[in-house]
Amino acid sequence: MNTLTFYRNPVNKIGAPIFSDLRIYDEQKHLQGALLNVVYKGNVIGGVEIKAFVCFFFEGERCINETTAWLSFAKPLPEVKKILTQFYPGIQPNTKMAFLTLKWVDRNIKMQEALLKDWWEEQRSQYMPKPQIDIDFTK
């Protein structure tokens, strides 16, 4: 079975039951109904089915846009293009991209919980209320 590898999960998209991802299109791998193993930080954490996908080019008339950038990376388009250029050094304006819609079909929840613990810790530090200064009003 083909794999879909993630090295980071900054927006916890792989924590959702259905999620999207943006990849360079692979006509052998990116087919509706295809099953893929999901690998996160070197561990297989389950399997997904490609429910739908749309192809477009990296740049040009019909290309990646703000919607796909925000849905896939939770970042504006210029930042996403920079990330993709760093991740895929040979990417060209006419490189065909695939925006995949994926649904979990087999999930190792325990492994996902352990692997995503770091993400939850980061979220707590960002959104939890900051400690208040204790003031002793009895004095």
Secondary structure, DSSP 8 states (H G I E B T S, - for coil): -EEEEES--TT-GGGSSEEEEEEE--TTT--TT-EEEEEETTEEEEEEEEEEEEEEESSSSSB--HHHHHHHHSS-HHHHHHHHHHHSTT--TT-EEEEEEEEEEEE-HHHHHHHTHHHHHHHHHHHS--------TT-
